[in-house]
Amino acid sequence: MKNHIFLILLLCLQLFACSDTSQVNTERHQELTRLYTGKKVPYAEHDVLGSPETLSGTNNMQWVAYYPKADFTIVTNKKTDIVRTVYLGRHEL
């Protein structure tokens, strides 16, 4: 019986931890989207964000770049240099 109670408590803690992580990720994504979407590529921030790595999905119309220090990916319009989309983590298209 004690083992069952322990397992139930452990599962509850994991559910709460996942919920908190999900909330943090949602808030972080919203903040990054607010900061970068619709704005110029953050070239001046490479020292903070890390040197961008070009990812698959890049072509003559869009640039897909992963910023390793900040751990997010942007998709930009190559013609305008404007960020269209932000993804958390490394996101290959």
N, CA, C and O atoms as a CHARMM CRD file, in Angstrom:
* protein
*
  372
    1    1 MET  N      0.82000  -1.19100   0.00000 PROA 1      0.00000
    2    1 MET  CA     0.00000   0.00000   0.00000 PROA 1      0.00000
    3    1 MET  C      0.86300   1.25300   0.00000 PROA 1      0.00000
    4    1 MET  O      0.56500   2.22000  -0.70000 PROA 1      0.00000
    5    2 LYS  N      1.93800   1.23200   0.79100 PROA 2      0.00000
    6    2 LYS  CA     2.83800   2.38400   0.83100 PROA 2      0.00000
    7    2 LYS  C      3.47300   2.61900  -0.53100 PROA 2      0.00000
    8    2 LYS  O      3.66900   3.76500  -0.93600 PROA 2      0.00000
    9    3 ASN  N      3.79700   1.53900  -1.24000 PROA 3      0.00000
   10    3 ASN  CA     4.39500   1.67100  -2.56800 PROA 3      0.00000
   11    3 ASN  C      3.42700   2.34200  -3.54000 PROA 3      0.00000
   12    3 ASN  O      3.83700   3.15300  -4.37000 PROA 3      0.00000
   13    4 HSD  N      2.14900   2.00400  -3.43600 PROA 4      0.00000
   14    4 HSD  CA     1.14800   2.60300  -4.32500 PROA 4      0.00000
   15    4 HSD  C      1.00800   4.10000  -4.05400 PROA 4      0.00000
   16    4 HSD  O      0.92000   4.90200  -4.98400 PROA 4      0.00000
   17    5 ILE  N      0.98800   4.45800  -2.79700 PROA 5      0.00000
   18    5 ILE  CA     0.87700   5.87700  -2.43800 PROA 5      0.00000
   19    5 ILE  C      2.11100   6.63700  -2.93300 PROA 5      0.00000
   20    5 ILE  O      2.00100   7.74000  -3.46800 PROA 5      0.00000
   21    6 PHE  N      3.27300   6.03500  -2.74600 PROA 6      0.00000
   22    6 PHE  CA     4.50900   6.64800  -3.21800 PROA 6      0.00000
   23    6 PHE  C      4.47200   6.84900  -4.73200 PROA 6      0.00000
   24    6 PHE  O      4.83600   7.92000  -5.21800 PROA 6      0.00000
   25    7 LEU  N      4.04000   5.83900  -5.48100 PROA 7      0.00000
   26    7 LEU  CA     3.95800   5.94200  -6.93800 PROA 7      0.00000
   27    7 LEU  C      2.96100   7.01200  -7.37500 PROA 7      0.00000
   28    7 LEU  O      3.21600   7.76000  -8.31900 PROA 7      0.00000
   29    8 ILE  N      1.82900   7.08000  -6.68500 PROA 8      0.00000
   30    8 ILE  CA     0.83000   8.09500  -7.01500 PROA 8      0.00000
   31    8 ILE  C      1.39400   9.49300  -6.76500 PROA 8      0.00000
   32    8 ILE  O      1.21400  10.39200  -7.58700 PROA 8      0.00000
   33    9 LEU  N      2.07100   9.67600  -5.64000 PROA 9      0.00000
   34    9 LEU  CA     2.69300  10.96800  -5.34400 PROA 9      0.00000
   35    9 LEU  C      3.75800  11.31700  -6.37900 PROA 9      0.00000
   36    9 LEU  O      3.84900  12.46300  -6.81900 PROA 9      0.00000
   37   10 LEU  N      4.55300  10.34200  -6.76200 PROA 10     0.00000
   38   10 LEU  CA     5.59400  10.55600  -7.76100 PROA 10     0.00000
   39   10 LEU  C      4.97700  10.96100  -9.10100 PROA 10     0.00000
   40   10 LEU  O      5.47300  11.87900  -9.75300 PROA 10     0.00000
   41   11 LEU  N      3.91700  10.29600  -9.51300 PROA 11     0.00000
   42   11 LEU  CA     3.23600  10.63900 -10.76100 PROA 11     0.00000
   43   11 LEU  C      2.64900  12.04800 -10.69900 PROA 11     0.00000
   44   11 LEU  O      2.72600  12.79200 -11.67700 PROA 11     0.00000
   45   12 CYS  N      2.07500  12.41100  -9.58200 PROA 12     0.00000
   46   12 CYS  CA     1.51700  13.76200  -9.41800 PROA 12     0.00000
   47   12 CYS  C      2.61100  14.80900  -9.53800 PROA 12     0.00000
   48   12 CYS  O      2.43100  15.83000 -10.20200 PROA 12     0.00000
   49   13 LEU  N      3.74300  14.55700  -8.89600 PROA 13     0.00000
   50   13 LEU  CA     4.85900  15.49700  -8.98000 PROA 13     0.00000
   51   13 LEU  C      5.35200  15.64300 -10.41900 PROA 13     0.00000
   52   13 LEU  O      5.65900  16.75000 -10.86200 PROA 13     0.00000
   53   14 GLN  N      5.42600  14.53900 -11.14200 PROA 14     0.00000
   54   14 GLN  CA     5.85100  14.59400 -12.53800 PROA 14     0.00000
   55   14 GLN  C      4.86500  15.37700 -13.38600 PROA 14     0.00000
   56   14 GLN  O      5.26300  16.14700 -14.26000 PROA 14     0.00000
   57   15 LEU  N      3.57400  15.18000 -13.13000 PROA 15     0.00000
   58   15 LEU  CA     2.56400  15.93100 -13.87600 PROA 15     0.00000
   59   15 LEU  C      2.68700  17.42100 -13.61300 PROA 15     0.00000
   60   15 LEU  O      2.60100  18.22100 -14.54400 PROA 15     0.00000
   61   16 PHE  N      2.88600  17.80100 -12.36900 PROA 16     0.00000
   62   16 PHE  CA     3.05400  19.22200 -12.04200 PROA 16     0.00000
   63   16 PHE  C      4.32400  19.77300 -12.66500 PROA 16     0.00000
   64   16 PHE  O      4.32900  20.90000 -13.16000 PROA 16     0.00000
   65   17 ALA  N      5.39300  19.00500 -12.64800 PROA 17     0.00000
   66   17 ALA  CA     6.65100  19.45100 -13.24200 PROA 17     0.00000
   67   17 ALA  C      6.48900  19.64600 -14.73700 PROA 17     0.00000
   68   17 ALA  O      6.98100  20.63500 -15.28100 PROA 17     0.00000
   69   18 CYS  N      5.81700  18.73300 -15.41500 PROA 18     0.00000
   70   18 CYS  CA     5.58100  18.86500 -16.85500 PROA 18     0.00000
   71   18 CYS  C      4.71700  20.07600 -17.14500 PROA 18     0.00000
   72   18 CYS  O      4.94900  20.79300 -18.11800 PROA 18     0.00000
   73   19 SER  N      3.73900  20.30200 -16.31800 PROA 19     0.00000
   74   19 SER  CA     2.85300  21.44800 -16.49600 PROA 19     0.00000
   75   19 SER  C      3.63500  22.74400 -16.35900 PROA 19     0.00000
   76   19 SER  O      3.45300  23.66200 -17.15900 PROA 19     0.00000
   77   20 ASP  N      4.50800  22.83300 -15.35600 PROA 20     0.00000
   78   20 ASP  CA     5.31400  24.02500 -15.15200 PROA 20     0.00000
   79   20 ASP  C      6.26200  24.24900 -16.31800 PROA 20     0.00000
   80   20 ASP  O      6.41000  25.37800 -16.78600 PROA 20     0.00000
   81   21 THR  N      6.90300  23.19300 -16.79200 PROA 21     0.00000
   82   21 THR  CA     7.81400  23.29400 -17.91200 PROA 21     0.00000
   83   21 THR  C      7.07600  23.75900 -19.15800 PROA 21     0.00000
   84   21 THR  O      7.56700  24.61400 -19.89500 PROA 21     0.00000
   85   22 SER  N      5.92300  23.20800 -19.38600 PROA 22     0.00000
   86   22 SER  CA     5.12200  23.58900 -20.53800 PROA 22     0.00000
   87   22 SER  C      4.73900  25.06600 -20.46000 PROA 22     0.00000
   88   22 SER  O      4.78600  25.77500 -21.46500 PROA 22     0.00000
   89   23 GLN  N      4.36800  25.52100 -19.28900 PROA 23     0.00000
   90   23 GLN  CA     3.99700  26.92300 -19.09100 PROA 23     0.00000
   91   23 GLN  C      5.19200  27.83500 -19.34300 PROA 23     0.00000
   92   23 GLN  O      5.05900  28.87600 -19.98600 PROA 23     0.00000
   93   24 VAL  N      6.35900  27.44500 -18.83700 PROA 24     0.00000
   94   24 VAL  CA     7.58000  28.23100 -19.04200 PROA 24     0.00000
   95   24 VAL  C      7.90600  28.29800 -20.52800 PROA 24     0.00000
   96   24 VAL  O      8.23400  29.36800 -21.04200 PROA 24     0.00000
   97   25 ASN  N      7.81800  27.15900 -21.22800 PROA 25     0.00000
   98   25 ASN  CA     8.09400  27.14000 -22.66200 PROA 25     0.00000
   99   25 ASN  C      7.10800  28.00800 -23.43100 PROA 25     0.00000
  100   25 ASN  O      7.49900  28.71300 -24.36200 PROA 25     0.00000
  101   26 THR  N      5.84800  27.96400 -23.05700 PROA 26     0.00000
  102   26 THR  CA     4.84100  28.79300 -23.71900 PROA 26     0.00000
  103   26 THR  C      5.15500  30.26400 -23.52000 PROA 26     0.00000
  104   26 THR  O      5.10000  31.05000 -24.46600 PROA 26     0.00000
  105   27 GLU  N      5.48300  30.63500 -22.29800 PROA 27     0.00000
  106   27 GLU  CA     5.81200  32.03200 -22.01000 PROA 27     0.00000
  107   27 GLU  C      7.07800  32.46200 -22.73900 PROA 27     0.00000
  108   27 GLU  O      7.14900  33.57500 -23.26200 PROA 27     0.00000
  109   28 ARG  N      8.06900  31.59200 -22.77400 PROA 28     0.00000
  110   28 ARG  CA     9.32000  31.91100 -23.47300 PROA 28     0.00000
  111   28 ARG  C      9.06600  32.07600 -24.97000 PROA 28     0.00000
  112   28 ARG  O      9.59300  32.99900 -25.59100 PROA 28     0.00000
  113   29 HSD  N      8.26600  31.18800 -25.54900 PROA 29     0.00000
  114   29 HSD  CA     7.94300  31.28700 -26.96900 PROA 29     0.00000
  115   29 HSD  C      7.19800  32.58700 -27.26000 PROA 29     0.00000
  116   29 HSD  O      7.48700  33.26000 -28.24900 PROA 29     0.00000
  117   30 GLN  N      6.25700  32.93600 -26.41900 PROA 30     0.00000
  118   30 GLN  CA     5.51600  34.18400 -26.60600 PROA 30     0.00000
  119   30 GLN  C      6.44200  35.39000 -26.54000 PROA 30     0.00000
  120   30 GLN  O      6.30700  36.32300 -27.33200 PROA 30     0.00000
  121   31 GLU  N      7.37300  35.37600 -25.60700 PROA 31     0.00000
  122   31 GLU  CA     8.31100  36.49100 -25.46500 PROA 31     0.00000
  123   31 GLU  C      9.24200  36.59400 -26.67400 PROA 31     0.00000
  124   31 GLU  O      9.46600  37.68700 -27.19400 PROA 31     0.00000
  125   32 LEU  N      9.78500  35.45800 -27.12200 PROA 32     0.00000
  126   32 LEU  CA    10.65700  35.47200 -28.30000 PROA 32     0.00000
  127   32 LEU  C      9.88800  35.91900 -29.54300 PROA 32     0.00000
  128   32 LEU  O     10.41300  36.67000 -30.36500 PROA 32     0.00000
  129   33 THR  N      8.66000  35.46200 -29.67600 PROA 33     0.00000
  130   33 THR  CA     7.82000  35.87400 -30.80600 PROA 33     0.00000
  131   33 THR  C      7.59400  37.37400 -30.76400 PROA 33     0.00000
  132   33 THR  O      7.68600  38.04700 -31.79000 PROA 33     0.00000
  133   34 ARG  N      7.30200  37.89600 -29.59200 PROA 34     0.00000
  134   34 ARG  CA     7.08100  39.34300 -29.44100 PROA 34     0.00000
  135   34 ARG  C      8.35100  40.13100 -29.77700 PROA 34     0.00000
  136   34 ARG  O      8.28800  41.18400 -30.41100 PROA 34     0.00000
  137   35 LEU  N      9.49200  39.61400 -29.34800 PROA 35     0.00000
  138   35 LEU  CA    10.75300  40.32300 -29.55900 PROA 35     0.00000
  139   35 LEU  C     11.22300  40.32800 -31.01300 PROA 35     0.00000
  140   35 LEU  O     11.78600  41.31900 -31.47800 PROA 35     0.00000
  141   36 TYR  N     10.99400  39.21800 -31.73600 PROA 36     0.00000
  142   36 TYR  CA    11.63500  39.07000 -33.04100 PROA 36     0.00000
  143   36 TYR  C     10.70300  39.02800 -34.25000 PROA 36     0.00000
  144   36 TYR  O     11.09400  39.49500 -35.32000 PROA 36     0.00000
  145   37 THR  N      9.50500  38.49900 -34.13000 PROA 37     0.00000
  146   37 THR  CA     8.62300  38.37300 -35.28200 PROA 37     0.00000
  147   37 THR  C      8.24400  39.75300 -35.82300 PROA 37     0.00000
  148   37 THR  O      7.83500  40.64600 -35.08000 PROA 37     0.00000
  149   38 GLY  N      8.39400  39.89500 -37.13400 PROA 38     0.00000
  150   38 GLY  CA     8.06400  41.16400 -37.78800 PROA 38     0.00000
  151   38 GLY  C      9.17600  42.19100 -37.72800 PROA 38     0.00000
  152   38 GLY  O      9.01200  43.31900 -38.19400 PROA 38     0.00000
  153   39 LYS  N     10.31300  41.80400 -37.15400 PROA 39     0.00000
  154   39 LYS  CA    11.44300  42.73000 -37.01600 PROA 39     0.00000
  155   39 LYS  C     12.63100  42.20400 -37.81100 PROA 39     0.00000
  156   39 LYS  O     12.63900  41.05500 -38.25300 PROA 39     0.00000
  157   40 LYS  N     13.63000  43.05700 -37.98700 PROA 40     0.00000
  158   40 LYS  CA    14.84300  42.68500 -38.71300 PROA 40     0.00000
  159   40 LYS  C     15.59300  41.57100 -37.98600 PROA 40     0.00000
  160   40 LYS  O     15.48200  41.42200 -36.76900 PROA 40     0.00000
  161   41 VAL  N     16.34600  40.80500 -38.74000 PROA 41     0.00000
  162   41 VAL  CA    17.18200  39.73600 -38.17600 PROA 41     0.00000
  163   41 VAL  C     18.11700  40.36200 -37.13400 PROA 41     0.00000
  164   41 VAL  O     18.71300  41.40600 -37.39700 PROA 41     0.00000
  165   42 PRO  N     18.25200  39.74300 -35.96300 PROA 42     0.00000
  166   42 PRO  CA    19.04400  40.33300 -34.87300 PROA 42     0.00000
  167   42 PRO  C     20.55600  40.15400 -35.03600 PROA 42     0.00000
  168   42 PRO  O     21.20300  39.53400 -34.19200 PROA 42     0.00000
  169   43 TYR  N     21.11700  40.69700 -36.11800 PROA 43     0.00000
  170   43 TYR  CA    22.55200  40.54400 -36.36600 PROA 43     0.00000
  171   43 TYR  C     23.39900  41.11400 -35.22900 PROA 43     0.00000
  172   43 TYR  O     24.44200  40.55300 -34.89600 PROA 43     0.00000
  173   44 ALA  N     22.96700  42.20300 -34.64000 PROA 44     0.00000
  174   44 ALA  CA    23.74800  42.85400 -33.58600 PROA 44     0.00000
  175   44 ALA  C     23.75800  42.07200 -32.28000 PROA 44     0.00000
  176   44 ALA  O     24.51600  42.40500 -31.36900 PROA 44     0.00000
  177   45 GLU  N     22.94500  41.05600 -32.17600 PROA 45     0.00000
  178   45 GLU  CA    22.83400  40.29300 -30.92800 PROA 45     0.00000
  179   45 GLU  C     23.56700  38.95300 -30.97500 PROA 45     0.00000
  180   45 GLU  O     23.34600  38.10800 -30.10700 PROA 45     0.00000
  181   46 HSD  N     24.41700  38.74300 -31.94900 PROA 46     0.00000
  182   46 HSD  CA    25.09100  37.44600 -32.08500 PROA 46     0.00000
  183   46 HSD  C     25.95400  37.11200 -30.88000 PROA 46     0.00000
  184   46 HSD  O     26.12500  35.93600 -30.55700 PROA 46     0.00000
  185   47 ASP  N     26.50000  38.11600 -30.20600 PROA 47     0.00000
  186   47 ASP  CA    27.31800  37.82800 -29.02800 PROA 47     0.00000
  187   47 ASP  C     26.46800  37.24000 -27.89800 PROA 47     0.00000
  188   47 ASP  O     26.97200  36.44600 -27.10400 PROA 47     0.00000
  189   48 VAL  N     25.21200  37.61000 -27.81700 PROA 48     0.00000
  190   48 VAL  CA    24.30600  37.09900 -26.78400 PROA 48     0.00000
  191   48 VAL  C     23.60700  35.81900 -27.24800 PROA 48     0.00000
  192   48 VAL  O     23.46500  34.86800 -26.47900 PROA 48     0.00000
  193   49 LEU  N     23.17400  35.80400 -28.50300 PROA 49     0.00000
  194   49 LEU  CA    22.39700  34.67900 -29.03200 PROA 49     0.00000
  195   49 LEU  C     23.26200  33.53800 -29.55100 PROA 49     0.00000
  196   49 LEU  O     22.79800  32.40200 -29.65200 PROA 49     0.00000
  197   50 GLY  N     24.51700  33.83200 -29.88100 PROA 50     0.00000
  198   50 GLY  CA    25.39300  32.85500 -30.50600 PROA 50     0.00000
  199   50 GLY  C     25.36900  33.02800 -32.00600 PROA 50     0.00000
  200   50 GLY  O     24.41200  33.58300 -32.54600 PROA 50     0.00000
  201   51 SER  N     26.38200  32.57300 -32.68300 PROA 51     0.00000
  202   51 SER  CA    26.43100  32.65900 -34.14300 PROA 51     0.00000
  203   51 SER  C     25.36500  31.75100 -34.72900 PROA 51     0.00000
  204   51 SER  O     25.29300  30.57600 -34.37000 PROA 51     0.00000
  205   52 PRO  N     24.53600  32.27300 -35.62300 PROA 52     0.00000
  206   52 PRO  CA    23.45700  31.45200 -36.16400 PROA 52     0.00000
  207   52 PRO  C     23.97700  30.33800 -37.06700 PROA 52     0.00000
  208   52 PRO  O     24.95100  30.51300 -37.80000 PROA 52     0.00000
  209   53 GLU  N     23.31300  29.19800 -36.99800 PROA 53     0.00000
  210   53 GLU  CA    23.62000  28.06300 -37.86000 PROA 53     0.00000
  211   53 GLU  C     22.49900  27.95500 -38.89400 PROA 53     0.00000
  212   53 GLU  O     21.32700  27.88500 -38.52600 PROA 53     0.00000
  213   54 THR  N     22.84000  27.94200 -40.15900 PROA 54     0.00000
  214   54 THR  CA    21.84300  27.78700 -41.20700 PROA 54     0.00000
  215   54 THR  C     21.33400  26.34400 -41.21100 PROA 54     0.00000
  216   54 THR  O     22.12300  25.39900 -41.19900 PROA 54     0.00000
  217   55 LEU  N     20.01800  26.18800 -41.22800 PROA 55     0.00000
  218   55 LEU  CA    19.39600  24.86500 -41.16900 PROA 55     0.00000
  219   55 LEU  C     18.70900  24.51400 -42.48200 PROA 55     0.00000
  220   55 LEU  O     18.52600  25.36100 -43.35700 PROA 55     0.00000
  221   56 SER  N     18.33000  23.23100 -42.59600 PROA 56     0.00000
  222   56 SER  CA    17.58800  22.79800 -43.77000 PROA 56     0.00000
  223   56 SER  C     16.26500  23.54900 -43.81600 PROA 56     0.00000
  224   56 SER  O     15.69100  23.88800 -42.78100 PROA 56     0.00000
  225   57 GLY  N     15.80400  23.79700 -44.99700 PROA 57     0.00000
  226   57 GLY  CA    14.62200  24.62900 -45.19800 PROA 57     0.00000
  227   57 GLY  C     15.01400  25.99300 -45.73500 PROA 57     0.00000
  228   57 GLY  O     14.17100  26.74700 -46.22200 PROA 57     0.00000
  229   58 THR  N     16.31000  26.30600 -45.64100 PROA 58     0.00000
  230   58 THR  CA    16.81200  27.55400 -46.20400 PROA 58     0.00000
  231   58 THR  C     16.83500  27.41800 -47.72500 PROA 58     0.00000
  232   58 THR  O     17.27000  26.40000 -48.26300 PROA 58     0.00000
  233   59 ASN  N     16.36600  28.44400 -48.39700 PROA 59     0.00000
  234   59 ASN  CA    16.38500  28.45600 -49.85400 PROA 59     0.00000
  235   59 ASN  C     16.55500  29.89900 -50.32900 PROA 59     0.00000
  236   59 ASN  O     16.94900  30.76200 -49.54500 PROA 59     0.00000
  237   60 ASN  N     16.26500  30.16800 -51.59600 PROA 60     0.00000
  238   60 ASN  CA    16.47500  31.52500 -52.09500 PROA 60     0.00000
  239   60 ASN  C     15.42300  32.51400 -51.59200 PROA 60     0.00000
  240   60 ASN  O     15.54700  33.71400 -51.83800 PROA 60     0.00000
  241   61 MET  N     14.39600  32.03700 -50.89500 PROA 61     0.00000
  242   61 MET  CA    13.35500  32.92600 -50.38800 PROA 61     0.00000
  243   61 MET  C     13.37000  33.07500 -48.86700 PROA 61     0.00000
  244   61 MET  O     12.92700  34.09700 -48.34400 PROA 61     0.00000
  245   62 GLN  N     13.87300  32.07000 -48.15400 PROA 62     0.00000
  246   62 GLN  CA    13.86100  32.14500 -46.68800 PROA 62     0.00000
  247   62 GLN  C     15.16200  31.61700 -46.11000 PROA 62     0.00000
  248   62 GLN  O     15.83500  30.77200 -46.69900 PROA 62     0.00000
  249   63 TRP  N     15.49000  32.14100 -44.94500 PROA 63     0.00000
  250   63 TRP  CA    16.65100  31.68500 -44.18900 PROA 63     0.00000
  251   63 TRP  C     16.14300  31.09400 -42.89200 PROA 63     0.00000
  252   63 TRP  O     15.40400  31.75000 -42.15900 PROA 63     0.00000
  253   64 VAL  N     16.53200  29.85400 -42.59700 PROA 64     0.00000
  254   64 VAL  CA    16.18000  29.18500 -41.35000 PROA 64     0.00000
  255   64 VAL  C     17.47000  29.12200 -40.53500 PROA 64     0.00000
  256   64 VAL  O     18.44300  28.48600 -40.94100 PROA 64     0.00000
  257   65 ALA  N     17.46300  29.79200 -39.37700 PROA 65     0.00000
  258   65 ALA  CA    18.68800  29.91400 -38.58500 PROA 65     0.00000
  259   65 ALA  C     18.43500  29.53800 -37.13500 PROA 65     0.00000
  260   65 ALA  O     17.44800  29.95000 -36.52600 PROA 65     0.00000
  261   66 TYR  N     19.35900  28.73900 -36.59800 PROA 66     0.00000
  262   66 TYR  CA    19.30500  28.31900 -35.19200 PROA 66     0.00000
  263   66 TYR  C     20.34600  29.10800 -34.41200 PROA 66     0.00000
  264   66 TYR  O     21.51100  29.17500 -34.80400 PROA 66     0.00000
  265   67 TYR  N     19.91300  29.70800 -33.29700 PROA 67     0.00000
  266   67 TYR  CA    20.81100  30.43600 -32.39900 PROA 67     0.00000
  267   67 TYR  C     21.10300  29.54300 -31.19500 PROA 67     0.00000
  268   67 TYR  O     20.24900  29.37200 -30.32500 PROA 67     0.00000
  269   68 PRO  N     22.32600  28.96500 -31.14100 PROA 68     0.00000
  270   68 PRO  CA    22.62600  27.94400 -30.12800 PROA 68     0.00000
  271   68 PRO  C     22.64900  28.43600 -28.68000 PROA 68     0.00000
  272   68 PRO  O     22.18500  27.72000 -27.79200 PROA 68     0.00000
  273   69 LYS  N     23.16200  29.61100 -28.42100 PROA 69     0.00000
  274   69 LYS  CA    23.22600  30.09000 -27.03600 PROA 69     0.00000
  275   69 LYS  C     21.83000  30.34300 -26.47900 PROA 69     0.00000
  276   69 LYS  O     21.56600  30.06900 -25.30900 PROA 69     0.00000
  277   70 ALA  N     20.94700  30.85800 -27.30600 PROA 70     0.00000
  278   70 ALA  CA    19.58200  31.17100 -26.86900 PROA 70     0.00000
  279   70 ALA  C     18.62100  30.00900 -27.10300 PROA 70     0.00000
  280   70 ALA  O     17.50600  30.01000 -26.58200 PROA 70     0.00000
  281   71 ASP  N     19.04800  29.02300 -27.88400 PROA 71     0.00000
  282   71 ASP  CA    18.26300  27.82100 -28.17600 PROA 71     0.00000
  283   71 ASP  C     16.89900  28.11800 -28.79400 PROA 71     0.00000
  284   71 ASP  O     15.86500  27.69200 -28.27900 PROA 71     0.00000
  285   72 PHE  N     16.91400  28.85800 -29.91000 PROA 72     0.00000
  286   72 PHE  CA    15.70100  29.04300 -30.69600 PROA 72     0.00000
  287   72 PHE  C     16.06500  29.18100 -32.16400 PROA 72     0.00000
  288   72 PHE  O     17.20800  29.47500 -32.51600 PROA 72     0.00000
  289   73 THR  N     15.07100  28.96200 -33.01300 PROA 73     0.00000
  290   73 THR  CA    15.23300  29.02600 -34.46200 PROA 73     0.00000
  291   73 THR  C     14.33000  30.11600 -35.00800 PROA 73     0.00000
  292   73 THR  O     13.20400  30.29600 -34.54500 PROA 73     0.00000
  293   74 ILE  N     14.84100  30.85400 -36.01500 PROA 74     0.00000
  294   74 ILE  CA    14.01100  31.84100 -36.69900 PROA 74     0.00000
  295   74 ILE  C     13.91400  31.47600 -38.17600 PROA 74     0.00000
  296   74 ILE  O     14.81600  30.86000 -38.74400 PROA 74     0.00000
  297   75 VAL  N     12.80700  31.86800 -38.77800 PROA 75     0.00000
  298   75 VAL  CA    12.62500  31.76100 -40.22400 PROA 75     0.00000
  299   75 VAL  C     12.43700  33.18600 -40.71700 PROA 75     0.00000
  300   75 VAL  O     11.55700  33.90700 -40.24800 PROA 75     0.00000
  301   76 THR  N     13.27800  33.58500 -41.67300 PROA 76     0.00000
  302   76 THR  CA    13.23400  34.96100 -42.14700 PROA 76     0.00000
  303   76 THR  C     12.96200  35.02300 -43.63900 PROA 76     0.00000
  304   76 THR  O     13.19700  34.06300 -44.37300 PROA 76     0.00000
  305   77 ASN  N     12.46900  36.15700 -44.06700 PROA 77     0.00000
  306   77 ASN  CA    12.30800  36.46200 -45.48500 PROA 77     0.00000
  307   77 ASN  C     13.64600  37.01500 -45.95500 PROA 77     0.00000
  308   77 ASN  O     14.08100  38.05700 -45.46600 PROA 77     0.00000
  309   78 LYS  N     14.31200  36.34100 -46.89500 PROA 78     0.00000
  310   78 LYS  CA    15.63800  36.77000 -47.33400 PROA 78     0.00000
  311   78 LYS  C     15.60200  38.14000 -48.01800 PROA 78     0.00000
  312   78 LYS  O     16.54600  38.92100 -47.89300 PROA 78     0.00000
  313   79 LYS  N     14.53900  38.42500 -48.72600 PROA 79     0.00000
  314   79 LYS  CA    14.45700  39.69100 -49.45800 PROA 79     0.00000
  315   79 LYS  C     14.35500  40.88600 -48.51200 PROA 79     0.00000
  316   79 LYS  O     14.96500  41.92700 -48.75600 PROA 79     0.00000
  317   80 THR  N     13.59200  40.73800 -47.43900 PROA 80     0.00000
  318   80 THR  CA    13.36400  41.85500 -46.52000 PROA 80     0.00000
  319   80 THR  C     14.19100  41.77700 -45.24300 PROA 80     0.00000
  320   80 THR  O     14.32300  42.77600 -44.53500 PROA 80     0.00000
  321   81 ASP  N     14.75600  40.59500 -44.93200 PROA 81     0.00000
  322   81 ASP  CA    15.50200  40.36600 -43.69100 PROA 81     0.00000
  323   81 ASP  C     14.60200  40.45200 -42.45400 PROA 81     0.00000
  324   81 ASP  O     15.07600  40.73000 -41.35200 PROA 81     0.00000
  325   82 ILE  N     13.31600  40.21300 -42.64500 PROA 82     0.00000
  326   82 ILE  CA    12.34900  40.27600 -41.55800 PROA 82     0.00000
  327   82 ILE  C     12.07400  38.86500 -41.02900 PROA 82     0.00000
  328   82 ILE  O     11.90600  37.92800 -41.81000 PROA 82     0.00000
  329   83 VAL  N     12.03000  38.71800 -39.70700 PROA 83     0.00000
  330   83 VAL  CA    11.73200  37.43100 -39.06800 PROA 83     0.00000
  331   83 VAL  C     10.24200  37.14800 -39.22200 PROA 83     0.00000
  332   83 VAL  O      9.40100  37.96500 -38.84500 PROA 83     0.00000
  333   84 ARG  N      9.92400  35.97900 -39.78200 PROA 84     0.00000
  334   84 ARG  CA     8.52800  35.57700 -39.97600 PROA 84     0.00000
  335   84 ARG  C      8.01600  34.68100 -38.85000 PROA 84     0.00000
  336   84 ARG  O      6.87100  34.80700 -38.41500 PROA 84     0.00000
  337   85 THR  N      8.88400  33.76700 -38.37900 PROA 85     0.00000
  338   85 THR  CA     8.46700  32.77000 -37.39500 PROA 85     0.00000
  339   85 THR  C      9.60000  32.49700 -36.42000 PROA 85     0.00000
  340   85 THR  O     10.77500  32.56700 -36.77900 PROA 85     0.00000
  341   86 VAL  N      9.23200  32.18300 -35.17700 PROA 86     0.00000
  342   86 VAL  CA    10.20600  31.79500 -34.15700 PROA 86     0.00000
  343   86 VAL  C      9.78200  30.43300 -33.59600 PROA 86     0.00000
  344   86 VAL  O      8.60900  30.21600 -33.29100 PROA 86     0.00000
  345   87 TYR  N     10.74500  29.52800 -33.46500 PROA 87     0.00000
  346   87 TYR  CA    10.51700  28.21100 -32.86200 PROA 87     0.00000
  347   87 TYR  C     11.46500  28.04400 -31.68500 PROA 87     0.00000
  348   87 TYR  O     12.59500  28.53000 -31.72600 PROA 87     0.00000
  349   88 LEU  N     11.02100  27.36700 -30.64600 PROA 88     0.00000
  350   88 LEU  CA    11.92500  27.02600 -29.55200 PROA 88     0.00000
  351   88 LEU  C     12.80700  25.86600 -29.98900 PROA 88     0.00000
  352   88 LEU  O     12.35200  24.95700 -30.68400 PROA 88     0.00000
  353   89 GLY  N     14.05200  25.90100 -29.58600 PROA 89     0.00000
  354   89 GLY  CA    14.97800  24.82600 -29.90700 PROA 89     0.00000
  355   89 GLY  C     15.42100  24.85100 -31.35700 PROA 89     0.00000
  356   89 GLY  O     15.17500  25.80900 -32.08900 PROA 89     0.00000
  357   90 ARG  N     16.07300  23.78500 -31.74900 PROA 90     0.00000
  358   90 ARG  CA    16.55200  23.61000 -33.12600 PROA 90     0.00000
  359   90 ARG  C     15.40100  23.03700 -33.93300 PROA 90     0.00000
  360   90 ARG  O     14.88800  21.96600 -33.60800 PROA 90     0.00000
  361   91 HSD  N     14.98800  23.74500 -34.99200 PROA 91     0.00000
  362   91 HSD  CA    13.81400  23.35000 -35.74700 PROA 91     0.00000
  363   91 HSD  C     14.13300  23.31200 -37.24400 PROA 91     0.00000
  364   91 HSD  O     14.13600  24.34800 -37.90900 PROA 91     0.00000
  365   92 GLU  N     14.39600  22.13000 -37.76200 PROA 92     0.00000
  366   92 GLU  CA    14.63400  21.95200 -39.19200 PROA 92     0.00000
  367   92 GLU  C     13.29900  21.98000 -39.91700 PROA 92     0.00000
  368   92 GLU  O     12.32100  21.41500 -39.42800 PROA 92     0.00000
  369   93 LEU  N     13.24200  22.62000 -41.05900 PROA 93     0.00000
  370   93 LEU  CA    11.99400  22.63200 -41.84500 PROA 93     0.00000
  371   93 LEU  C     12.03600  21.59400 -42.94200 PROA 93     0.00000
  372   93 LEU  O     11.07700  21.45900 -43.70200 PROA 93     0.00000
